[in-house]
Amino acid sequence: MPIPKPQGDETQNEFVSRCVSAIADEYDDNNQRVAICISTFEKEQNMKAIKASRSFRDEFMKHIPSNKSIK
């Protein structure tokens, strides 16, 4: 079974609890399950932040006049 992804506004604690249960059959060590789930949650949060930053940048750049004469 693949590692689950956080859903909507799920908190880290909610996600880790759900994730650890979902991957219990694949990983014997509970510490390893917790580490995998925390890492997955943090990666998803980082991706959301990157996407929001890019979206902000793209929207901001629409309002900046391009000046092709800059040397």
C-alpha positions in Angstrom: 0.0 0.0 0.0 1.4 3.4 -0.8 2.1 6.0 1.9 -1.1 8.1 2.3 -1.1 11.9 1.7 -2.5 14.5 4.1 -6.1 15.4 3.4 -7.4 19.0 3.3 -6.8 20.8 6.5 -5.7 17.7 8.4 -3.4 18.5 11.3 0.0 16.8 11.6 -1.2 14.8 14.6 -4.3 13.6 12.7 -2.3 12.7 9.6 0.5 10.9 11.5 -2.1 8.9 13.4 -3.9 7.9 10.3 -0.7 7.3 8.3 0.9 5.1 11.0 -2.2 2.9 11.0 -2.3 2.7 7.3 1.3 1.5 6.9 1.5 -0.7 10.0 1.6 -3.9 7.9 4.5 -2.7 5.8 6.9 -1.4 8.5 7.5 -3.3 11.8 9.2 -0.6 13.7 6.8 2.1 15.0 9.5 4.7 15.1 10.2 4.2 11.5 6.4 4.5 10.7 6.2 7.7 12.6 9.3 9.1 10.9 8.0 8.2 7.4 4.6 9.8 8.2 6.1 13.0 9.7 8.4 13.3 6.7 5.5 12.9 4.3 3.5 15.5 6.1 6.4 18.0 6.0 7.0 17.4 2.3 3.4 18.1 1.5 3.4 21.3 3.6 6.6 22.4 1.8 5.1 21.7 -1.6 2.0 23.8 -0.6 4.2 26.7 0.5 6.2 26.5 -2.8 3.1 26.5 -4.9 1.6 29.4 -3.0 4.9 31.3 -3.4 5.0 30.7 -7.1 1.4 31.7 -7.5 2.0 35.0 -5.6 5.1 35.6 -7.7 3.3 35.0 -10.9 0.4 37.3 -9.9 2.8 40.0 -8.7 4.8 39.9 -11.9 1.6 40.6 -13.9 1.6 44.1 -12.4 5.3 44.9 -13.2 5.8 46.6 -16.5 8.5 44.9 -18.6 11.3 47.1 -19.6 13.2 45.7 -22.6 15.6 48.6 -22.8 17.5 47.7 -19.6 21.1 46.9 -20.5 
